[in-house]
Amino acid sequence: MRESYKAMPFTRTTHHDEVINNNEPWENHPAYDTTETRFCIVDANTGEVLDDAQGYGYKTASKAYAGYSYKNRDKSKDNERLAKKKHINNWMKQNKSFVKLMDDYAFEMAKGTMAPDDKFDAKFVKNLLKSKGLEPDFTTNELLKAWRNYK
């Protein structure tokens, strides 16, 4: 990925054709143009356009930065994340009783039958793991994220 790039605004004009309806003339519209400001990513040193969303541009500068960063991310890390996700899902399949316990506690807390200060968060899950004698090789935040997308 290039070191120096920036989002630059440009104006995009869209032409709308004339609409003629002989049966319902009140629905006729003359031809008109609309303009809107869009953003593209350019090299800060050379001015070369690096990403312009296939000519359409991005609606905001932050979306342009996000799109460019996503397109130029390190794809080798994607495989690592996928392997970690599979590992956590396999752990949850092997420990179905613990996942059921998590489901039950989350439901009870959402229902409001537990103490009002109780929150189903990483700290709660960490204490739950400790009470059941489980020591997974991933963080409780990773477990919670996988649990929310489980099944």
Phi, psi and omega in degrees: 000144182289151183284316185237116177213160180210158179273129180242135178282148171214159182261130179247126181252132178244130179264130177249124183290162177290141177247120178240123179236105183290331181286324180230081186296341178290347178265006180290144177227133175287163178292145179206162177243145173239144177237146177213152179273128176237171182232144173229162179261128179235155175289129184293334183271315186260338183083007180290135179285122181264323182207123178230025178053050178057037176091346182276330183081165178260149182290328179229159179295321181295325177291327177295314178298316181296316180297316180294317179297319180295317182293335183247024181287167177279104186288344178293332179288336178299319179295322178296316179297319179295318179295319178297317180297317178297319180298315180293319178296321177296320177299318180293327176293324179285336182241055183298326181294324178290321178296321177296320177297319176299316178301314182297313180296318180297319179295315181297322179291322178293326180287336178092015181275347178265182181302143184295337180275350181291135177231140177272088182229188183298323180296317179297314181295323178298316177295323178295317177299316180297318181293332179267359177074025180260136178228082179288161181265033175216167185280162178291330176296319177295322177296316179298317180297316180292323180296321180295330181258009185285146176080000000 
